[in-house]
Amino acid sequence: MANHASADKRNRQRIVRTTRNRAITSSVRTAVKRARAAIAGGDTKAAAETVKAASLALAKAASKGVLHTRAASRVTSRIQSALAKLSR
């Protein structure tokens, strides 16, 4: 229980921020999982579409501060290189 109005407000902000971050993280994980599944499936066109969507989701999450910038770059790089191997 908060003893000050400012502490009460910080608690409300924490709850809102946590909920938003969870939703963004979940959608990013889903996008990356779909991209990896499309790459494993072998269809180059579908894989390219899902990898692009996953890259955008990762970049947006990194810009919002939900993911670390380097973590987002690392995952993007890995799925992009997997797509490049598929197209060869």
Contacts in CASP RR format, 6 or more apart in sequence:
PFRMAT RR
TARGET T0000
AUTHOR 0000-0000-0000
METHOD contacts of the structure
MODEL  1
MANHASADKRNRQRIVRTTRNRAITSSVRTAVKRARAAIAGGDTKAAAET
VKAASLALAKAASKGVLHTRAASRVTSRIQSALAKLSR
2 8 0 8 1.000
2 10 0 8 1.000
2 11 0 8 1.000
21 66 0 8 1.000
24 60 0 8 1.000
24 61 0 8 1.000
24 64 0 8 1.000
24 66 0 8 1.000
25 61 0 8 1.000
25 66 0 8 1.000
25 67 0 8 1.000
27 57 0 8 1.000
28 54 0 8 1.000
28 57 0 8 1.000
28 58 0 8 1.000
28 61 0 8 1.000
28 66 0 8 1.000
28 67 0 8 1.000
31 50 0 8 1.000
31 53 0 8 1.000
31 54 0 8 1.000
31 57 0 8 1.000
31 58 0 8 1.000
32 54 0 8 1.000
32 57 0 8 1.000
32 58 0 8 1.000
32 75 0 8 1.000
32 79 0 8 1.000
34 50 0 8 1.000
34 53 0 8 1.000
34 54 0 8 1.000
35 47 0 8 1.000
35 50 0 8 1.000
35 51 0 8 1.000
35 53 0 8 1.000
35 54 0 8 1.000
35 79 0 8 1.000
36 79 0 8 1.000
36 82 0 8 1.000
37 50 0 8 1.000
38 46 0 8 1.000
38 47 0 8 1.000
38 49 0 8 1.000
38 50 0 8 1.000
38 51 0 8 1.000
39 47 0 8 1.000
39 51 0 8 1.000
39 79 0 8 1.000
39 82 0 8 1.000
39 83 0 8 1.000
39 86 0 8 1.000
41 47 0 8 1.000
42 86 0 8 1.000
44 83 0 8 1.000
44 86 0 8 1.000
44 87 0 8 1.000
47 83 0 8 1.000
47 86 0 8 1.000
48 83 0 8 1.000
51 79 0 8 1.000
51 80 0 8 1.000
51 83 0 8 1.000
54 76 0 8 1.000
54 79 0 8 1.000
55 76 0 8 1.000
55 79 0 8 1.000
55 80 0 8 1.000
58 67 0 8 1.000
58 72 0 8 1.000
58 75 0 8 1.000
58 76 0 8 1.000
59 72 0 8 1.000
59 76 0 8 1.000
61 67 0 8 1.000
61 72 0 8 1.000
62 68 0 8 1.000
62 69 0 8 1.000
62 71 0 8 1.000
62 72 0 8 1.000
62 73 0 8 1.000
END
